[in-house]
Amino acid sequence: MRGICTRMLLHHPEFDFLMLQQWSTFFLRICMHKTDFFKILFPPHDSLLSQILLHLDHFSASFFFFFHSSWSVLIFVFISKTLSSFYIFPLPCHHIIHPYYSIPTFFYHLPFSPFLFTPPLKSFFPDFLSPFPLSLSAHALSRTFTMPPQIPSQNQSGPRILQGDLSALSPAVREFLETNMTLCQPESIHICDGSDEENLAILTQLEEQGMIKKLTKYENCWLARTDPRDVARVESKTVIVTQEQKDTVPTPLGGGISQLGRWMPPEEFDKAMAQRFPGCMRGRTMYVIPFSMGPVGSPLSKIGVQLTDSPYVVASMRVMTRMGKAVLTALGTGEFVRCLHSVGCPLPLKKPLVNNWPCNPELTLVAHIPDRRQIISFGSGYGGNSLLGKKCFALRIASRIAKEEGWLAEHMLILGVTNPAGEKKYMAAAFPSACGKTNLAMLCPTLPGWKVECVGDDIAWMKFDDQGNLRAINPENGFFGVAPGTSAKTNPNAMATIIKNTIFTNVAETSDGGVYWEGMDQSLPERVTITSWKNKPWRSEDGEPCAHPNSRFCTPARQCPIIDPQWESPEGVPIEAIIFGGRRPEGVPLVYEAFDWQHGVFVGAAMRSEATAAAEHKGKVIMHDPFAMRPFFGYNFGQYLSHWLSMADRPGAKLPKIFHVNWFRKSPTAGFLWPGFGENIRVLDWMFRRVNGEEGAMPSAVGYLPCRDSLNLQGLQGHVDLDELFSLDQEFWQREVDEIRKYFTTQVNADLPNEVAQQLALLQQRVKQM
């Protein structure tokens, strides 16, 4: 909030309870327009203290609140050109604890100060405000009043500005910052500029606080160990806040619990905010992170501003986004997504930290308010919950923006594939977390003459251009990859990327200053020992992993040896194929092509996969994960399907071909049927030729399968049983049809588009004819 606030205690006989009550109603009527919008209970006279907070600068605004001593609650009203809000305060502190969600946007704006209210101004106000006192007596206003003794509160004069200039911020950014300064009560403010000097200072601070440790074996690499309770996305505590549930999730059949997202009503969200955020940053620094999702200045990019009390988040956001001064310059006075994050551990601490990692798992909440373009995260420092530019912005909020603006925000990698003749095509692929997106995005082809280059490994924003091409950008600036299973064999390009300027989280540490995890396949010198992610000595016979299954590396994308030359192209790259896939140990063939766009949308909607370590699910359960977006939808899935289907109605749209892959099919006796990794180029080769219109496919119940000799298996090591790899078992697929129908009926219900229901019926017919 702008300006200088002066606090006065009006404790005088002339300012009696009746006048206070009238002033209260007066302010509420100005702000709310309707007299019955709030039902205010006024306290008895003998328990009343009253205060008026005056906003004294050129910015026309007003504040008023009153206090009930037995309730310890202040009712507060704020009126300005840009905001109309209702707040509740606790005394003796003067800090907001309850920003009301659903205040109407209509209000009266008045150039107001109580010192200027005299009877002649009464005609300035609408008739419905009468009769209310519009002046205080000269004696009451001229009297000098003193405040009674109060419990001291931190930063009575406001937080210290450690870096940056508040006056240089746009009015909207400054209002966002100052409102949350009042709410969170930080000790100091740091406006991030994104410089190397700032980054070094942040990393040094983290090291001094014991949150990270320098890895001497590599260049500028660091290791963080989290609290064991804060290791993954918490889907059960991730919510979308809208007025109507149907805007967030379809209504399940019979009123059950939706598996396609969690809706939180505004009233419940208000209570959650009031329970968590007041004073949550006491003793800490509030960092202001201006960041761009996508290349700065690209017409496909979007800007956000994140406020956080975690220097770990600052260091990680510098890797994962473009952040700093250039973003503020590009933003100007434009729109931005408002992101607020706190680890939820004000100082002094009430209980000791585990691994020096501040978090508050009991109160963790990740909330999205798409109508306001806001993200609020509390209690977790883990990247998926705290790096708000990632899944929160780039998928949940962006998918809602994309629906409104006519584009797609998807959980997809982007890669460029060049054949031996020098022809290049770009493809996007959607896999659930920890299902091989990074490995495919950084694939090392085993077929001679082929080249794969990486645009992005996790998220794609795609929009049709004027020529009908579907253009895609990677909105991120780094890789936040799963470490276990990454090795010189499975992903040599990732291993080459992470040896400098990388933040590792919850991997194991070697005594020679390196890192280690399951599946690294790297022999260690005899005297080198391993310390687990739990910061305990580890041996292979201990019976538990040395690295957490969801341990991560956070590394700059520009360091990737095969980063695509166009990865930061402002206009994006043209997508000619879209691939869906997941972990299916049985029944689903290696690859098939959708019959058309509508069938491809159905294939994405029907995706199922083994649950992964990227979220808190336990065990290897086959879960529905439509479009690999189940945890990330920002709005009703039925509407999402309709939005995808509508792409076919665009005049001149060059729709990409759609494919489905399954690298993970197993033999009952011999493990995986397909070698995967670099050998997956053989599947991409077939797709490449299909995009070019070549033959080599035959229809089946599920889609077009490669003809027997159309996959290039030249030089493939070991025996591959193509018959088993592509077999379609009628009984399996009948169960699959039944499971998909059950899911659509119970979870999508009345919101399921007719086109998708028709595709399911067609699949059932084809399965019956197998």
N, C-alpha and C positions, 0 to 999 in steps of 0.2 A: 504494500500500500504506500502511496506517495505522500510526501509532506511531513510536517512535524505534528505529532500528537501530544496534546497537553491534557493531563488528567487533573480533574478537580473534584473535590468532595463537596457537594452542595448540602451541607448539614445546617439548615437554617429554618426557623419557624415559618418563614414566608414560602418556603419550598416544601409544602406538605404532601401527604400521601395522595390526596385527590389530584393535585397538580401533576405529580409523578405519573399517576395512572393515565391522566389525560395526555401528557406528553408521550407516554408509551404508545397509546393507541394512535395518536397523531402520526408518529413516525411510521408505525406499521401500515397505516392507511396510505401514506405517501408511497411506500415501497411496494405494497401488495395490490393496490387498486381496489381489491375486494375486502370489505370489512370482516368477512367471515373466513378468510383464508387460513388464519391461524386462530386457535382458541387459546388465549393467554390467561393463565391463572395468576391473579395479582395477590401477593402475599399480605398478611396482616401488618398493620402499621408498626406495631411494637417490635417486629423482627426485621425492619427494613433499613438497609443502607442504600443510598442511590448515588450513582455516578454518571456524569456525562463526559464522553470522550469527544473532543472537538478536533476537526481536521482543519488546520490553519495554513492553507496556501492557496495559490491561484486556481488549483484544480478543484472545481466545485464538487464537494462531497460532504456527507454527513454521517455521524456515528451517534448511536445512543444505546445505553443499556442500563438495566436495573438489577438489583441484587437481593436475594432472599437468604438470610443468614443461616436458616436451618437447612435449606436445600443446598447451599453453597453453589448457586448457579446464577450466572448473569445471562440475561437475554439481550442480544446485540443486533443492531440493524445497521447496514452500510448501504449508502446510495451513491452511485457515481455514474459517469457517462458510459462506462464499460462493464460494470458489474452490478448485479443486484443480488445480495446474499443474506442469508439468515444464519447467525452463528450462536453457539452457546459457549460461555466461558466458565472456568472454575476460578474462584478467588482463593488465595490472594494474588495469583499470577494473572497477567493480562494477555493470555495467549488463547488463540482459537482452538477449540477441540472438536467442533462439529459443523463442518460446512454442509449445509442442507443441499440435497441433490436437485430437487425439482422446483426451484424458484422460477416463476414466470419471467419471461424476458421483458414484459411490459412493465414500466414503472414511470413515475413522474420524476423528471430531473429539475431540481430547483437550485439556484445559486444561493446557498443557505449558510448562515451562521446564526446561532441563537442570539448573539450580541447585536445582530442587525434586525431582528424581528421586532417590529413595532406595529401598533394597530393599523396604520395606513397600508401596510403590506398585506393585510388580511384579504384584500380584494384579489391579490395575486393567486390565491389558492382556489381550487375547485370547491364548489358549494358543499360537497359531501364531507369535507374536512371540518366543517363548523358543527357545533361550537367547540373550539379548543383554544387555549391561551396561546397567544402569539407573542408574548413578551414576558419578561421577568422584571420585577421592580428594579428601579435604579439602585436601591439599597442592596438588593440581593446580588446584582451584577457587579457592584463596586466593592463589595465586601471582600477582603482577603481571607481565604479559607486555607486551612492547613490539613494535610493528610494525617490520619492517625497512624500509629506504628504498624508496619506491615512486615511480613516475612520477606527477606530479600529474595529477588529473583535474578537469575543470571542475565547478564548483558542488558541491563536496564536501558543503556544507550544504544543498543543494537549490536549485531555481530561486527567484529573487525573485518575489514576487507584486506585479505592477504594478497590477492592478485586480481587485477582487472579494474574496470571503471564502470560502475553501475549507470552513470549518466550516458555512457556510450551504447547501452542496450536499447533496443526498440521499446516503445511503451508497453507492448504486449508481453515481451520477454521480461521486462522489469516488473510488471504487475504480477506475472506468474512467480517470479523469484521472491518478491517481497511478501506476497501472500503466504508462501510456504516458509519463508524465514520466520514469520510470526507464528505459524503453526508448529514448526519443528524445533525452533529455538536453538539453532547452531551457535557454537562459540565464534566461528569465523566463516568467511565466504572466500572461495577461490574460483574465479572465472577462468576456465581452461583455455589456453591458447594453442595447444597441440604441438608445442615446440619440443625439440630434443632436450633442451635444458629442463623444461618442466617434467618431461618423462623421467629423466635421470633423478630428479628430486623426488618424484613420487615413488619410484622403485627404491631409492635409498630410505625413504620414510617407511615403506613397507618392511624392508629388511630390519630396520631399527626396531620396529614394533613386533618383530618375530612372526609376521604373517607370511613372508616368503624367504627363501634361502637361495643364495647365488650358487649356480651349478658351474663349478670351475672348469669342467671339462669342455664347456662350449662357450661361444661368444654371446655375452649378454643374455643368458638363459637363466630362468628362475623356477623354483619349485614352491608351490603352495600346498599345504595340507589343510583340508577343511575339518570342521566339526563332523564326525561321522553321521550326524543326523541331517547334514546339509550337503547332499552329494548328487542330486538329480532334480529334474523338473518335478513339481508336485501338482499333478493334474487334478487331484482332489481338492486343491486349494487355489485353483486357477479359475477365475470367473469372468463372465461378461455381464455388465450392468446395463440393462435397458428397462424402459417403462413396462414393456410387454414381453412376456416370456417367449412368445412366438417369433419375436424379432431375433432372438438369440439361438433357440433350438426348436426343432419340431416338437409338437406335443406327443409324447409316446402313447401308444395304445393303452387304454385303461389307466392313464395318468401315472405311469411308472417313472423311473429315473432315466433321464436321457444319458446316453453314452456318447453323444455328439457335442458335448460341451456342458458347462455348468452355468446356469443363469442365476444371478443374484438380483433381487428386487432393490430399488433405490433405498428404501427404508432400512433394509438390512445392511446395505453397504454403508449408509450413514453411521449406523451403530458400530460397524467394524472400524471405520475411520476414527470415530471418537475413542475407541478402545486402544488404538495403536499409535496414532501420529502426534498427539500433543506432547511436545518436549522430547520427541524421540531422538533428536540430534544434539541434545545438551552435551556440552564438553567436546563436541566433534566439529570438524570442518564440513560445511556444505559445499560440494563441488558443483559447478555449473558447467555442463558439457554440451556445447552446441555441436550437433553432428548431422551429417548428410548420409542418407541411405541411397547409395548410388553415386556415381561421379558428380562432383560439385558442379552445379550448373546444367546438368543434363535435364532435358524436358521430362524424362522418366523418373527422375530422382525426387525424393521427399526429404524434408528437414525436420529434425526433432531437437528438443532441448531436454536433457535429463539432469535432474537434481539428485545427488546421492551423497551419502556420508561415508562411502567406501572408497579409499584410494585404490584398492584392488580392482574395483569396477572402472575407475578412471584409466588405469594402466591397460586393462583389457579392452575398453571401448576405443582406446587409441589404436589398437590393433584391428579391431573388428569393424570400425566405421571410419569415415573421413571426419575428423573433428578439429575444432579450433577456430581461429580468427577468420579464416577463409569462409567458413560456413556462416558466421554471423554477417559477413559482408554480402554473401549470396542471399541470405534471408531478407535483409533489409527490414521492411515492415510487413513482410508476407506472413502466410499462415505456417504454423508448425505444430507438431504433435508434442503434447506436454507430458513429460515422464517424471514421476517422483518415486524415488527409491530410498529406503532406509534399512540398515541391518537390524534396527530395532534394539540397539544396546546403548542407551545414553550413559554418559559418564557422570559420576563414578559408577562402576559396575555393581550390580546387586549380587552377582555370583560369578565365579571364575570362568574364563573362557577355556574351551578345549582346542588345543593346537593354536592358541592365540587367534582363533577365528571367530569374529563376532557374528552371531546370528541369533534368531529367536524362533526356533522351529514351532513352538507351541502356538505362536500367533502369525505364522507365515500366511501371507495372502498376496496373490497376484491378480489384480483387478484391471479390467479394461472398460472404458466408457466410450464406445465408438461414436455416439452422438456428439460428444465433446472433444473427440480426438485426444483422449487422456489415458494414461497408463499409470497405475499406482501399485507399487510393489513393496512389501514389508516383510522383514524377518529372515530373508535368505540372501546369502552372498553368492550362491552357485550361479554360474553364468546364464543358464537357461531362465533363471528367475530374476536376475539382477542386471544383465546386459540388455536393457529394454529395447535397444534397437534391433535385437535379433528376432526371436520368435514372436515376442509381444507386438512390436511395431511391424516388422517386415512381413508377418503373416496375419496375425489376428486383426490388427487395426488396418493394415494395408489391404487385406482381402475385402474389408468393408468399403474402403475408399475405392478399390478397383471395381467393385460392383456398381458403385454410383457413377464412376467415370468411364466404365466400359473397357476395362482391361483385366488382367489376371495376376494375382499374387500367389505364388505356389511354392510348395516344399520340394524344390527340384534343383538338381545340378544342371549345369550347362557345359557342354564340351564341343569342341570342334574336331571333326574327323576328316582327314585328308587321305585319299586313296593313292595308290602308286602312280596314277596318271596326273596327280596334282590337283584333282577336283576336291573341293572342300565343302562340307555340310556341317551345320550346327544342329545339335540335338539337345533336348531337355529330358530329364528322367526323374521320376518321383518314387522314392523308396522311403519306408519308415526309417526313423533314426536308428543308427547302428546296423543298417542292412547293406552297407557297401557303397553309399553315394560317393564318398571321398575316394575310395579305391577305383571306382569307374571313372570319376572325373579326372584322375591322375594316371590313367591306365598306360602301361608300357606294352605296346602291341607286340605280339609274337609273330605276326605275319609280316614278312619282308615288305618294305616299301610303304607301309601304313604309318600314319602319324596321328597322335591324339594330343590336343592342347586343351588346357583347362580355362574356362571362363569363371566358373564358380562351382562349389561343391555342396550347396545346401538350399539356396533360395533363388528363385527366378521371378522377376517382374516382367510380364509380357504384354505387349500392346500392338495391335495392327496399325501399320503405317498407311500412308495415302496410296501406296501401290498394292496394298493387300497383304504385305508380308507381316508375319508375326515376329516382332522385334523383341528381344529379351536383353535385360541387363542383370548383372549380379549386384544386388544392392549392398552387399557386404564388402569389406576391405581386407578380410582375413579368413583363416580357416579355424574353426572350433571343432577339431576332430577327435573321435574316440581313439585313445591310444592302444588299448589291448587289441592284439591281432595285427597291428601295423608293424611291418618288418621290411627288410631289404628285399624279401621275396614277394610279399603281397603288395607292397606299395613303395618302391624305391624312391619315387619322386617325393612322396610325403616325408620320408626319412631324410632326404636331402634338404627339404624345406625347413625342417624344425631344428636344425643344428645351430641356429643363431636367432636372437631377438624373439625368443619364445617363452611363454609362461606355461609351465606344466602344472597341472592340478591333480592331486591324488594318485600320481604314479609312484613307483618305488624309486629309491635313491641308491646309487652305488657308492662305495667308500672312496672311489677315485673321482667323485664329483660329477657322475653321469646319472642317467635315468634308466629304468628297467620296467618291463611289464610282461605279462603273459603273451606269448606269441611273438615276442621280439626276435626269437631265434638267433640270439647273439651270445656266443660263448664269452664268459668272463674270465679274466686272469685268476689264477688259483687263490691269491691272497685278497681279492676284492670281495667284500661282503655287501649284503643288501639290507637296507632298512625299508620296511613296508610303508604303505601309505598311512598306516596307523602310527607311524614313527616308532616302530618296534623292530628289533633284529628279526630277520626272516630267513628261513631255509625252505627248500622245496618240499621237504617232508612235513612241513607244518600243517598241511591239509587245508590251507586257505590261500587265496590269491595274494600276491605281493602288491599288486596295483588294484584299485577299485575297478570293477567292470565298466564303470562309466567315467573313468579317469580321462582327462582331456589334454590336448595341446592347443594353445591359442597362438597362432603364428601369422605373420603378414603374408598375404596372397602374392605380393610382388616377388617374394623369394622363391616361389615355385619354379623349378627348372623348365617346366613346360607351360608356363602361364601364356595364355593366348594373346597375340599382339593387339587384339581388339577388345580385351577384357574390360577396358575403361572407356570404350567408345560411347559417346553421349547418346547416339541414336540406337545403340544396342546391336545385337547380331541376329540374323534371320533364322528362325527355328523351322526346320523341315520335318522333324520327327519328334514325337513325344512318347516316352517310355514309362510304363508303370511296372512295378515289381515289388516283391516282398519275399520273406522267408517261408517257403512252403515245402516241407520235407517229403510230401507225397502228393501224387495226383495231378499236379500242374506242370505242363510241359516247359521245356527250356525257353521257348519263345513262340509267340504267335502274334499275328497282325489282326487288328480289328477290321471288320467288314467296311465300316464307314465311320463318320464322325459321331453319329448318335450311338453306334455300338461301342465306339471308343470311350465315350462318356460313361456308358454302362460299365465297361471293363474297369475304369477308374473307381466308379462307385462301389463295385463289388469286391474290391481288393481286401484280402485277408492276409495276415502275417503273424509269425510268432512274436510275442511281446518281447521288448528289448530292455536293456539296462538303462537306457536313456531316461526312463521314467521310473516311478516307484513300484511298478508291477512285479510280482514275484512269479517265478516258474515260467515254463515254456508253454504258454497257452496261445492257441490260434485266435487272434482277435481281429475283428473287423477294423480296417484302417483305410477308409475310402480316400483315394487320391493321396495317401500318406499324410492326410491333413486332419485326421480325427482329433488330435489334441490342439489343433491350431485354427479351427474355423472361427471366424470373427462374426458370423451371422448364421441364420437358419440354413441348414444343409440342403433342404429342399429348394430354397431360393438359390443356393450356390449351384446346384445341378442345373436349374433353369438358366442361370447366367452362362454356364459352360455351353449348354445347348444353343443359346442365342447367338453364339459366335458363328454358327453355320448360316445365320440369316443376314450376315453383314455383306453388303454388295461388294463383289470383287475379292472377298477374303480367300487367300490361298491357305486352306486348312492343312496343317501338318498331318501326316499319317500317324496313327497311334498303334503302339505295340505293347505287349506284356512280356516280361521276362521272369525267370525263376532260376537263379544260380544255385539254389540250395536243395534241389531234389535229391533224395537219398535212396540207396538200395537197402533192402532189409539186412543185407549181410556185408556190403562192401563200402559203406560210407557214401560220400557225395558222388553222384553220377557224372558231374561235370567239373573239370579242374578249375574253372573260373579264373579270376584275376586277369593276367595278360591275355589268356586264351579267349576272353570275352570279345576280343576284336573280331573273332570269327562270326559272332552274332551281329555285331555292328556292321560288318561287311555285308551280310545278307540284308539288313535293314537299308543300308546305303543303296544297294542295287534295287531294292523294292521302291524306294523313294524315286529313283530314276525311271521307274516303270518297267523294270525287267521282270521276266517270268521267274519261275522257281518257287512257286507257292501253290498249295492245294487247299481247298476248303475243308473245314472240319467242323465239329459241333461248337468249338470255342472260338474259331477264327481261322485265318489262313496260317497253315503250318509250312515250314520249309519242305520242299521236295527232298527226297532222300539224298540226292547228290548236289543240292544247292548250297549246303554249308561247306565252306572250304576247310577241310581237315588236314590239309597238307602240312607235314612236319609236326603234327600233334603227338606229343609223347604219351605212351600208354594207350590202353584200349578204352574206348568210349562206346557204351552200348546205346546207340541211337534209338533202337526200338523201345527200350525201357525209358529212355530220356523223354521221348515224345508220345509214349502210350497214353491213351485216354480210356480210363476205366468207367464204364457206364454207371456202375453202382456208386462210385466216388462222386461223379458229377451230378447224379441225382440227389445225393446228400448235399452237395454244394448248392444246387438250385434251391432245395428246401431251406437251407440255412440262410441263403441270400434273401429269399422271400420272407422268412421269419424276421430277419433284421429290418428289411424295408418296411414290413407291415407294422412291427412293434416300435421301431425307432423313428422312421421318417413319416409313417402314417399318412395323413391326408395331404402332406406337403410333397409327397413323391410325384414328380412330373409324369404325365401319362407316357411320354416317350421312353422313359426308363422302365416303367412297368411293362411296356410292350416289348422291350428288348429282353427282359427276363422271361416273358412268355415265349418268345422266339427261341431262346436258349433251351427252355424246357422241351419244346417241340424237337429241336435238333438232338438233344440227349436221348429222347425216346426213340429216335430213329437210328441211333448208333448200333 
